[in-house]
């Protein structure tokens, strides 16, 4: 059996991957409701204070499959600024990844109906591997113990967000610092970097009479050299209070979601992913729950 040092790069890779396509950041099917996670320029674009949480239990039925928790908060400041922050934790087998960031956004008025948000966030990323959950054939390996090994490093994200009451488009680049993940002070055998990620998202709100809206949207995630992963979503909203939607994620899954916004204050969203890859023979799917509190100014026609 290979030594702990020989296998450690693969363990680190496993801790960095949220899916099999080398995405190193959390993945959520309800990306429209959790848009601040992908783009810090979203903070302050809506005229109310928001606290959102999400829990994603991926690939139910597969042992040690990813489990992700997210908590975000955003608020407008004055007339043209926004503040926000998030914390997430991502468990995959014996590994855990935790991230926290705080952001500032400035919103520039292009004309009476269009604004451009520019956001920058800074924070920390921590990677942990629990040695007590790893069994090796070579019991004499000096690194084979119950140690909890970790790496802590700074991180930053920059984003742009162009928006109107009827449409929006955002682009962001997280993990700007591209730090190396190091678990040892000396002779570290790993060569894992925080890869450069690129996000683009957008959508349009199309009125269907006075009560309903059709909302097509998309999210593109790109990490070199892997082909881009695209989420294509169609959502139907009733009075900005109830919504039903479906998402196709390329080479991954079909997701179906439902949500309710009670009295413009409490939100609930649920998403179920039906895996379309070979993993469908081993899992019953993925469950994702989103809860939110939104309060402040009277909401406009837009809905998160």
N, C-alpha and C positions, 0 to 999 in steps of 0.2 A: 504494500500500500504506500502511496506517496506520502511524503512528510507534510506536516502542517504548513511549513513555509511554501511548499510547492502548490498546495491547494488553496492557500489564502487568496491569491489573485482571483480565483474563480468564486470564492465566497464573497469577496468584495464586489465583484461584478454582479452577483446575485443580489447583494444589498442595494446596489445602485439601480437595478432595473425594476421598473414598475410593470412593464410588459416585456414580451420577448423581442420587441423591436428597438431596444436600447434607449427608450425614454427613461431619463433619470429623474424626472419630476412627477408629482402625483397626477393621476388621471381621474377625471370625473365626467360622467355622462351628462350631468346637469350643469354644463359649463356656462350656460346663459345666466343661471342664478348665482354662479360662483365665478363670475367674470373677473373680479378683482384679483383672484389668485393668479390669473394668466397675464394681467396687465395692470400695473400700479397706477396708470393714468386714469383708470376708472374712478378712483377715489374722488369724491366731490362732484361727480357728473350727475348724480341724482340728488334732489333737494331734501334728503332726510338722512338721519342717522341709522345705520344698519349694523346688526350683529348677526352673523350667519355661521352655522355649523353644519358639517356633513360627515357622514360615516359611510365608508364603502367597504363591503365585504366581497372580495373578488374570488371568482372561481370556486364557489361553494362545493364541497365534496373533495377537493384536493388538499391534502395535508400541507400545512405551512404556506398556504397561498397568501397573497398580499391582503393586508387590512390597513385601511387608511382613515385617519381622523383629521379634520380641518376645522379651524375656528378663525373667522375673519371679522374685522370691524372697519367701517369707513364712515366719514362724516364730512360735509362741506364746512369750510371755514371762510367767513366773510362772503364776498360775492363771487370770487373767482379762484378759490383755492380748495384743496381737499387734503385730508390726512387719513391714513389707514394703517393697518397692520394685520399680520396673520401668523398663525403657528400651525404646523402640521406634524403629524407623526405617522410613519409608514413602517409596518412590520412585515417582514418576509422571512419566514423560518427563524433561524438564530440571529438574524440581523435586524437592526432598527435604524431608521433614519429620521431625524428631527430637524425642522427648519423654522426659523422665526425671522420676520422682516418687518420693518417700519418704513412708511413711504410718505412722500410729499408730492402733490400734484398741483400744477398751475393750469388754469383753463382760460384760453385766449378766445375772445369772441371774433369769429371770422365775419359774420354778418348778423342780422337779427334772428336768424334761425339756426345757425351752425356754429359750433364751438370746437376748439381743438384742445384736448388735454395732453399735458406732458408730465410724465411721472417718473420719479427715481426712488428706488428703495434700497436699503442696506440692511444686512442682518447676518445671521450665523447659520451654518449647517453642521450637524453632528452626525457621524456614522458610528454605530456600535455593533460589535459581534460578541455574542455570549458564548464563550468557550465551553460552558457547562452543558450546552445543548448540542455539542458536536462530538460524535464518537469516531475515533480513529483506530485503525488496526495496530498501528505502531504506538503502543502505550508508553514507550521510552522517549518519544519525541519531546524535547525540552519545552516546546511551546504547547504541548498537549496538557492543559490544565483547565481550571474553572475560571480563568481570568475573563473579565469583561473589558475588551480592548476597544478603544475609540479614537476618533479623529475629529477635531473641531477646527473649522475654518470660516473666514468671512465670505460673504457673497453679496452680489448686487444685481439689480434688474433695472432696465430702462424701458419705458413704453410710451407710445403715442395713442391717442384715442380721439377720433373725429366723429362727432355725433350730432344728430338732429332728432326731433320728436318722432320722425318716421323711420330713421335708419341709423346705423352705426358701423364704424370700422375701426379696428384697433390692431396694433402690431407691437410686439415686445421681444426683448432679448434678455432672458434670465441667465444666471450663472456667468456673468461677465468676467469674473476674475479667473476662472478656469484653474482653480487650485488643484494640487495633487492630493489624493486621499492617502495619508500615511498613518499606519498603525504602529510603527516601531520608531524609536528614536534613532537607531542606527541600523545599517544593513537592511533597509526595508526592501522586500522582494517584489513589491507591487509596483505597478505603473498605471494606476487608475487615475484619470483626470475627470474633473467636472466638465463635461463636454458642453460646447456652445449650443444653446437651444434657440429656436426662433419660432414665434407664434404669430399667427394672423387670424383674426376673427371678425365677423361682421354679420349683418342681418338687416331685414326690412320688415316694417309693420304695414300690412295691407288691410284696410278696413273692409269687412264683409257686412255691410249694413250698419246699424247703430249698436248692435250688441256683440258682434263677433269680430275677431281679427285673425288673419293668417300671418304667421311669422316664420318665413324661411330664414335659416341662419347657417353659419359654418364656422368651424375651427380647424386650422391647419397647424400641425406640429412637425417641425423638421429638426433632425439631428444628423449632421454629416457623419458617415456616408450612407446612412439608412434612407430609403425612399420616404417622402413625406407621408404622414398619416393624416387623413382628412375625416372630420366628422361633419356630416350633412344632416340637418335637422329641419323638420317641419312641425310647427306648434300652432295649435288653434286655441285662442283665448276667448273666454266669455266674460265680458264686462271687466276685463283686467282682474278677475277674481278667481276663475277656474281655468285651468289649462290642461290640454292633452297634447302629447307630442311623440314623435318617433325619430330615431337617429340611426343612420347607417355609418359605421366606422370602418374604413377600408381595412380589409384583411384582418378583422378582429371580431366585430359583433354587431348585432342589431339591438338597439336600446329603446325601451318604451317608458314614458314618464307621465306622471299625473301630478297636479299641484293645486293648492288652494290658498288664497290670500284673504284672511278674515279681517274685515273692518280696517283694511289698509294698515294692519299692525302685525299680525301673526301669519307666518307663511309655513306651509308644509309641502315638501316635494318628495316623490318616490320614483326611483328608476330601477328597471329590471333589464339587465343585459343578457341577451341570448347569444352565446358564443358561436361563431361561425367557423373557427379554425378546428384543427384536429383535437383540441382540448374538449370539444363538445361531447366526446365519448366518455369523459371522466368527471365532468362538472354539471351541476344543475343550473348554472348561471351565476350572475353577479347581482347583488342587492346594494342599493345606495339610497340613503335617507338624508334629506336636507331640512333643517329647521332654521327659521329666521324671525327676528323682531325688527320692524322698521317703523320709525316714528319721527315726527318733526313737522315740516311743512306739509301742506296738503299735496299729495302726489299729483304729478302731471299725467298726461295720457300714457306716458311710458310705463313699462312694468319690467322688473328685473327677471 
